[in-house]
Amino acid sequence: MNSVGIDLHRKRSHVAVIDDEGTETLSRRITNDPATFLELLAELAGDCRIALEATYGWEWLADGLQDAGYELHLSHPLRTKAIASTRVKTDAVDARTLAYLLRADLLPEAYIAPRELRDLRDLLRHRVALTRMRSALKNRVSAILAKNGVAAPYSDMFGPGGLRFLAELKLREAPRRRLDSTLALIAASAARSTGPAARSTPAPRRTRSSRCSARSAASGATSRCW
């Protein structure tokens, strides 16, 4: 059984292979392409199990390796560094360290969530990001009004009445253009965060258990609701 360590980076990565005897049989730097990884692994004699660090952008490679039928182990970055701290730090050393830790069953592993759960987490994070962006844009509208001495006549300046007031507000050309572009971005972010299905379909009533499940899915943790 070959133990493979992959030190993943943005454009190129380093692959190290340790055989059953503990000998490093391969150390190679390759481009980040799924076919290139699979071709390299196909050259190895015997079965392989692979250690990949949970670094930025690890998901695409993990999905490709698992789809190809390889046994994948996701290394926990902080715990791995605590165990394998070294003065000499290169990509080749990091890949070799992952392979040796995997061979010795000392690799601190992180949970590999199913692809569907990761997609749900990303969707929730995306919605949170759009909501924060929309709040920041609304604050910019308030700043434009304050700089031009305009008092807000509505408690909700982004309801129907407030938006009508903002659209008809007479301002100098420069602040008027800033206001128009900001309002356009607010409308676009609102459309993206809700989506056509959410706008046309009534939201189901949320129970305490459903709210708990949504928070657990977003954080990736198992929690209990009382």
C-alpha positions, 0 to 999 in steps of 0.5 A: 500500500502506497502512502501519498502526501499532496502539498496543494497550492494554487497553481502547482502542487507537490506529490510524495509517495512512501511505499510499505518499506518506508522508502520515498519512491516519488517526489514530484511537482505537478500542475494543478489539473485533475487529469495530471494527478490521476495519471501520476497515481495510475503510474504507481504500483499497488494500491494508494491511500492519499493524505491531503491537507485541508488548505484553501481550495482543497475541495476540487481535488478531494472530489476528483480523487474520491470519484476515482475511487481513492482512499482519501484522508484530509489532514487537519492543518493546525494539528499536523503542523503541531506534530510535524514542526520542522525548521526546513519547510519546503513543498517537498518536505510538507508532502513527504511529512503528510505521507509519513504521518499517513503511513504511521497512522499518525495523521490528524484528520479533519472531517470530509463533509459530503458534497451536498452538505458543502454545497449547502454551507456555501449557499448559506455563506453566500446569502450571508455575504450578500446580506452584509453587502446590502447592509453596507450599501444601505449605509452608503445611501444614508451617508449620501443623504447626510452629506447633502443635508437631506432628512429621511422622511420615512423610517424605512427608506428602502420600502416603496415610499422611501424608494420613491422618495430617493428616485425623485430626490433632486441632487447635484449630478455627482451625488445623484449618480452615486445614489443611483448606482448604489440603489441599483446595487442594492436591488441587484443584491436583493434579487440574488439573495432571494432568487426567483424560487424564493420570491415566488414560493411562500417560505415554510413555517420554521419550527425550533428543530428546523432552525437548529438544523439550519444553524448546524448545517451552516456551522458544520457542527452537531448541536442540540436544541432545547 
